[in-house]
Amino acid sequence: MPAETVFIATPLDEATARRIAAEAPAGVEVIFEPDLLPPPRFAADHGGRPDFRRTPAQEARWRAHLSRATILWDFPPGPAAAGGGLTLAPKVRWVQTTSAGVGQMVHRLGLSDHPVIVTTASGVHAVPLAEFALMAILTHVKRLPMLRAAQAARRWERYCGEDLPGRHLLVVGAGRIGAEVARLGRAFGLRTTCIVNRPAPERAAELHADAVAGPEALAGLLPTADFVVLAMPHTPQTEGMIDAGLIAAMRPGCVLVNIARGAVIDEDAMIAALAAGRIGFAALDVARTEPLPPDSPLWSLPNVLISPHSASTVAAENQRIADIFLDNLGHFLAGAPERMRNVLDKRRFY
């Protein structure tokens, strides 16, 4: 019998699955059966086609593999009542997820007090999300929509633009993603402030920020910020954190980028501010309800850029998560969970 059995429970490309099997230490069985998983719709798609259904024979194999697994690559999809989470996998002691923001899901699955170790993909998405944030800022400042419209109309008309040096970037939630946003912002000459739970002057260097402040300073800083990037995790403390009052405090004409979660902001107040022009431009990779409903006003507002929760997804994502998984696998097998990377603190999501 293998010492540990790894079951890949969400879609994965074959090259990455082969790599995991090849680099896993002796005695570790890796089960990867693509026909049991929804076909991926794009590179690094961990959800797969929503219309996928297993045959009865496939379902039996799926359940048999879950019943044997001691390690999972990702949580089985679906609510606990439908066999999601660990309902069908009683032997599992560790789950490597493919997302950084899994705390609320773990809580919904009733695993906040479960002894299972959950490690996340934290850090994998920092660069692509930070690039998206800077792309959004440059889209507005360099007037890309106007240029595209002029090109479509074959209209050659000179104009005066703006630049970035000296302007104020406010990053709310400076974990790995927020720190990378700040780093790129400083490279463009932006003056950067990071909002963190434990502010201290010495943290500025590690966060690539000119200044750090606590959440209590947010209301006073928003009127000074040209660009506001939301990058905090979704926790009970951050749900609805950017409320109507804070939205009203934002500098008129500011750029808002949300690469956190839709639940951290009052979406109705944001829509009203966008419609009135108080927020000059918003780039939203997330929404309160996903997929964004067809009747949402956000679709038609001219000063909004919608990304379907895909700004973090790049072709190299699976390989980068595999790097974390294989490193963690060595520590897990050695009985050293304290050395594993990206262990989720499930208590934060009670």
N, C-alpha and C positions, 0 to 999 in steps of 0.2 A: 504494500500500500504506500502511496506517496505520502511524504511528510506533510505537504500542504497541497491543496487543490485550488487553483485560480480559475475562476469562471468569468469570461468576458461577457458582461450582461447588457451592453449597449453597442450599437454599431461601431465598428473599427475597421480601418483599412487593413488589408491582408499583410502588407509589408510591415506595419507596426506590430501586428499580432505575431508574425513570424519572428520578429526581433525579440519580443518579450519571451517567447518560447525558447529561442536560442540562447538568450542571456540569463535566463532563470537558473539558479543553482541546481545541482543534481538533487533529485528527490522532490522537485516541485513539478506538479502536473499542471499544464496550461490547457484549458478547454476553450476552443474558439470554433464555433459552428455557425457560419454566417447565415445559413438557411433558417436559423431560429431567431434572427434579429431583423428588424425592419431595414430594408435597403436604404442606404444613405442617399440623400438628395444632393449633396455637395461634399467637398472635402471637409473633413473634421465635423461632419454632422453626427451628433451623438443621440439624436432623437429618431431619425429615419422617417420613412413615409408613414403618415398617420393612419392610412387605411390598411396597414399590414395586419394580417391575422394568421396565427399558426393553425395548422391542421391538428386534429386530435392526436395524431402520432407525434407531431412536432411538440405539441404541448406536453405530452408525456415525457419526452426527452428533456425539454426545458426544465420541468419540475424535478426530474431526476438529477440533473446537473446542479441545480440550485440546492437540492437537499444534501449533496456531497460537498459543496464548496465550503472552503474555510476562508478564502480571500475572494473579494469581488472587485473587478474593474467596473466601477460605477454601480449605483443602485439599480435594481430591476425597475423598469418603468411602471407607473401606475400607483394609485393610492393603496394603502395597506390592505384595505378591504377587498381589493381586487388582486391581491397577491404581490403588490409592489413592496418596496422597502425590503425588509428581511423576513416577511411573513412565511415565505417558502424556503428560507435559507437559515435554519436554526443553528448551524455550525459556524457561521461566519464570524470571524473575530476582527476583521479589518476590511474596510471599503476604501478604495482609491477612487475619488470622484473626478469628473472631467470638467468641473466648474469650480470657481473660487467662492461664489456666493451660494452655498448650500445650507447655511444654518437654518433658515426658515423651513426648508424642505425636511431636514432632519427632525426639526421640532414637530412639523405636521405629521410625520410618520411615527411619532411617539417614541423617538429614540434618544431624547435628551438625557435620560437616566440609564440608557442601555450601555453595557460595558464595551460595545464594539468601538474600535478605533476608526475614526473617519479622517482621512487626509484629503486635502483639496488640491486644486490646480493653481493655487495662489502664485502669482508671479508670472505665470505663462502668458497671461493676457495683458500684462502691463504695457508692453511696447505697442501692440496694435491699438489698444484703447487710447493711449496717449497720442498716438499718431492721428487717430480719429478726432480727438479734441483739438489738436492744432490745425488739422484740416478744416474743421468747422470755423475756427477763429479766422483763419486765412480766407476762407470762402466769403465771410462777411466783410472783413477789412479790405480785401482786394476786389470786392464787388463782382464776384464770379457770376451771380445770376444776371446782373446787368450786362456783363460782357457776352454771356451766352445769348441773351435776347438781342443784343445789337448785332451779333454775328448772324443769327437767324434772319434778321431783317436786312442783312448786307449793308449795315449803316456804319460808316467810319466817322466817329465823333470823339474827339479827344476829351479827356476828363482829368480831374485831379483826384488822386487816391490818398490813402493813409498808410502809415507804417506802424510797427509794433514797439520799438524801443521806448522804454520809459513808462509804458502803460501798465495798468495794474491787473494782474491775474490772481484771482482768489480760488484756491483749491479747497473744497470742503470734503474732508476725509482723506488724509494723506497716508494711506498704506502704500503698498508697492505700486499700485496704479497711480495714486495721487502724486507720489514722489517722482514717478516717471513723467507725469504731466508737468510738474514743476521744473524738472530737468530740461525738458524740451522748451518750455516757456522761457527759461533763463537763456537758453541758447539763441533765442530770437530777441533777446534784450528786454523781456518783460520783467517788471518788478513783481515778485511772487510772494504771496502770503498763504500759508497752509493752516487750515483749521484742524486741530488734533485734540484728542481727549486728554493727553498728558503734555501740555505745552511746556517747553523749557528752551531757553536761548540756545543751548548746546545742540538741540535737535535740528536747528536750521540747516546745518551742513549736511547731515544725513538725508534730509528731505529736499536738498537743492533749493531751499527757500531763502528769501531775504528776511523773512520773519515768520514766526509761528504764534498761534493764538488758540485759546480754547473756544468751545462752542458758545460761551456766554458773550464773546466779542463779535459774533457773527453779525448781529443787527447793526452794530456800529461800523463794520467794515464794508457791508454791502453797498452803501451809497458811494464808496470810493472805487469800486471794482468795475473795470471795463469788461472783464471776462470772468464768468463764474462757472467753475467746473465741479459738478457733483460726482464724487467718487467714493462715498462712504458705503459701508455694508448695510444691508437691510436688517435691522435689529428692532426690538421693541422700543429702544431709545431713539432710533432714527426714523421710524415710521411717521410720516407726516411732518418731519422736522422742518422742511421748507414750507411754512404755512403762508396764509394770505398776508399776514403782517410782514413777514420777511420778503415776500415777493414785492410788496408795496415799497419796501425799503431799498430795493435794487436801483442802481443808477439808471436814469432814463436812457434808453437806447442800448443797454448792455447786451452782451452775448451770453446766453445760458446754454451749457452743454450738460446733458444728463447721461453719464455712463455708469450710474449706480443701479438703482431699481426705480420703477415707476412709483412705488409706494412711498418714497421718501419725500415727495413733493405734492402739494395740493394742485392737482391737475386742472381743476376748474378755474382756480385763481390764476394759474399760469396761462391758460387759454385766454382769459379775459385780458391779462396784461399784454399778451401777444397781439390780440385783436386791436387793442388800443394803441399799440406801438410803444408801450412803456418798456417792454422787452423788445429790443431791436431785432434779435434773431435768436432762434433756438435750434440746436441740433440734438435730437432725442434718439438714443439707441434703445430706450426702454419706454414702457407705457404702463399706466395703471392696470389696464386689461390688455393681455396679449393673447392672440394677435390683436392689433389695434382695430376696433370695430369700424366697419365701413362708414358709419354715420358720424364718426368723430370729427369735430371741426379742425383738428390738427392736420388732416389730410389736405385741406384746401387753403390753409393760411399761407400766404406767399412768403412769410418770413420764418418758415419752419422747414427743417430738413429731417425727414423720417428715415431711420435705419431700423430694419426689422430684427433688432436684438442680435446683430451679426457683426458689429464692429470689432469684436474680440476674436472672431474666427478667421484664421489664416491657415494656409496649406501646411505649415510646419507644426501646427498645434499638437497633433497626436504624438509626434516624436518627442516634443518637449514634455508632454505629460508622462510619456514612457520613461524619460530620463528620471523624473521624480519617482515614479513607481518602482523602477529597478533599484534605485538607490535605497528607497524605503524598504524594499523587499529584503535586502541584505540585513538591515537593522532589525526588521521584524523576525527574521529567522534566527538571528543572534540573540533574541530576547532582550533587545534594547529599544523599546518603543520610545524612550525619552530622546533618542537620537534621530527619530523619524522627522522628516520635513513636513511642514504645513498641517500639523495635527489640529483639527478643529476643536476649539473650546466650546463644547456644546452648552455649557452653562450660560453663555452670553445670549442664548435664544430662548430662555425660559419665558 
